[in-house]
């Protein structure tokens, strides 16, 4: 019993192997690169990046408290949180919050578009660049704008600046709390 294998069959098998193990993964990689370039160019454009920056920046200000107006218009008192402000500051705060709402709407629309693209092209959902940029912005905001009070009544940032500005060889303020890992244990 003879088995005849033609050169065309060998050639087809070699092409199938190249297609499955080399060409197909290469095309998928190129497709993913093109997808992420298109996302960077058309979805993550400057208006969206500015909106993300605005939302991150204004989240802290909005967390200060609610807006309130007490009394009739000519004699009204305006509050932001628990502090009394002028009418112009109050109106400025209202405009900023309206801009933040517009920015949040833009972010939500783009996020839904990106989520659909990511699901369709079977990309990992944790790679959504909008969520990553928001998270990174919030973390850097907390790290640089922290105003946790210490025993001196100054913010940690102010004390860090004073320590950095002090000439070498001088000691930092002694009334700063000792970090837990440096405290002596009984």
Protein Blocks (a to p, Z undefined) as FASTA:
>chain_A
ZZdddfklmmmmmmmmmmmmmmmmmmmmmmmmmmmmmmmmmmmgmklmmmmmmmmmmmmm
mmnoccddedjfklpccdehjaccdfklmmmmmmmmmmmmmmmmmmmmmmmmmmmmmmmn
opafklpmklmmmmmmmmmmmmmmgccdcfkopafklmmmmmmmpcghiacdfkbccdfk
lpccZZ
